[in-house]
Amino acid sequence: MNKVQISQHAYKQVGAALFLMILFAVSYLYFLNRSVVHVVMRKEADRSQSELQAEIANLESQYIAAQHKVASQIASLDGYQKEVAKTFVSRTDTDTLVRAN
């Protein structure tokens, strides 16, 4: 009778060990699959973000160009004219202030 109890106890232990091994294998495969899916989703999100940033940069450049066009039109309405000849001011080393004692 004692051998029967030991045998049943051993079967229960082996069954529990097999159940845990199967559970761990299924869990491993599930989490491996989820990590691969997340990597793919992350790459798609990065690509989409790059496309959106490029589109935003393009729209910003169009906005700035339109803003300059409107600003020059408004300035011409107020009587301002575009200056063709530009005058630049520069300093030379001889213009420095020297204190003599």
URSULKA-V550161 format. One line per field, one symbol per residue. psi: psi as a letter, one per 40 degrees, with the letter a starting at -180 (. if undefined). A space follows every 50 residues. Layout:
# URSULKA-V550161
psi: ???
This chain:
# URSULKA-V550161
psi: dddddddddddddddddddddddddddddddddddddddddddddddddd dddddddddddddddddddddddddddeeiihhdhihihiiieeeihhhi .
